[in-house]
Amino acid sequence: MHTILILGGGKSAIFLIDFLAENCQAKDRQLILADIDLASAQQKLKNQPHTQARQLNIENIKDRQSLIQEADVVISMLPAFMHPIVAKDCLKYGKHFFSASYESDQMREMKSEIEQKGLFFLNECGLDPGIDHMSAMQIINRAKANGEEITSFKSYCGGLLAPESEDNPWKYKFTWNPRNVVLAGQGTSRYIEKGDLKFVPYHQLFNRLETIQFPGLGDFDGYPNRDSLSYRKVYRLENIDTMLRGTLRRDGYCKAWNVFVQLGMCDDSFQMNLKEGTTLKQFLNSFLAYDPELTVEEKLGNLIPDFDFPTWEKIQWLGFFGDEVLPKVNGSPAAILQAILEKNWTLHPEDKDMIVMQHLFEIKTAEGTKEIKSSLVSFGEDASYTAMAKTVGLPLAIAVDSFLDGKINLTGLHVPVLPEIYNPILDELGRRGIRFEEEERVV
């Protein structure tokens, strides 16, 4: 009997837990779900056979290591900074390790020891990173097998609202970690376009947009992620002329979000201590020049030259031009902005979210150049069974299931760019309705 240990039972784990729990009895497996909230873990397991919930404070080293020793496979659904700590425990006790998060430098330092011990460590096996790697590599490897040359690859992904739940001017609510949304894009983004290296500082990021279209869903803003250049090596496209990975938001979102960026409201580097009772309007005004002759709206209009009505409507809808009191008065500007947004961008129980992902390839063939557009659209069921949780949790669950079934027969430190890893995962995702639609045209 194999024992699977899931560390952390947060929002993104619900499909992962269901998939693995449902297979336990038939495949003679044991599933342990460990979380700081025991009642929540028990509820998620639904009393299914061969499953048990454990209460765990992950910082309790003795309890954590004792639990890991009980398992054959450990899945970390903890915050990303905890993965290397868990991975080191897995290395110490000879356990296989899985996560949906980016492969860190700390993880890479363990590479030789993972190989020496014959263990399998898999990271970046969620949505983005995860499904993006797998679906892209399937097309890349197919093209290479046909003797074709990929000259351009752009890939965009976004976690958004399904059209029927777009009930605010931003057409956005939090389906993922709110802090990550507020801090998104900070630093300098880098990519390559037709052989030219491009570096986009944060204050220019939300001006540097590409319009991405999905049939039946309309237009989206695509902006570049922080580092696209390193993916030339990941995808074995070291000599490619164009490589860009980006994030998607609804058309018009980025222009309005750029107001907060230009004001400095996304700054997380200093603390503000405001008076109790400070209004959103006063908070906004604190970032504007002093001018008793002008209203806040006028000052903002002067600062942002293209401050049009759709942008004004989005800022106004959040309450920045009224007398609503701040939900939080102490913290960084980013933390205060996050508190404001959490009041307005929270999913209602009946809300449905949506994942959109699109790969855009230009490929040289013997007959000429062709373009491939590969698009994924996935809808959530409600505010608990979200598309985000589905597309993050299912690839990880299928990877573990495939590994224990012997369909993935590898050791070492990996991300899912090998056919032996991605084929069984993409096949099973397709059976569950998560599949890409390809359009091809000759240029």
Helices and strands as residue ranges (DSSP letters): E 2-7, G 11-13, H 14-23, E 29-35, H 38-45, E 51-55, H 61-69, E 73-76, G 80-82, H 83-93, E 96-99, H 105-108, H 111-116, E 120-122, H 131-145, E 149-161, G 163-165, H 178-182, E 188-193, E 196-201, H 202-205, E 210-214, E 218-224, H 231-234, E 242-250, H 253-263, E 272-273, H 280-285, H 296-303, H 309-317, E 330-331, H 333-344, E 353-365, E 368-379, H 387-404, E 412-414, H 419-431, E 437-442
